[in-house]
Amino acid sequence: QNGSIYVFVALIFYYCRAMNRLEKKYGVEA
């Protein structure tokens, strides 16, 4: 049960990094 929390946080962290990379690449305003 506790492990799922770490997976959830990791997914959010990865998502934020991906969004930042896309913004720099395409200049998209979010």
C-alpha positions in Angstrom: 0.0 0.0 0.0 2.8 2.4 0.9 4.7 1.7 -2.3 1.8 3.0 -4.5 2.3 6.5 -3.0 5.9 6.6 -4.2 4.9 5.5 -7.6 2.2 8.2 -7.7 4.7 10.9 -6.7 7.2 9.6 -9.3 4.6 9.9 -12.0 3.8 13.5 -11.1 7.5 14.3 -11.1 8.0 12.7 -14.5 4.9 14.5 -15.9 6.2 17.9 -14.7 9.6 17.3 -16.3 8.0 16.2 -19.6 5.8 19.3 -19.6 8.7 21.6 -19.0 10.7 19.9 -21.8 7.7 20.3 -24.2 7.3 24.0 -23.3 11.0 24.7 -24.0 10.8 22.8 -27.3 7.6 24.2 -28.7 7.1 27.4 -26.7 3.6 26.3 -25.6 1.9 28.5 -23.0 0.2 26.2 -20.5 
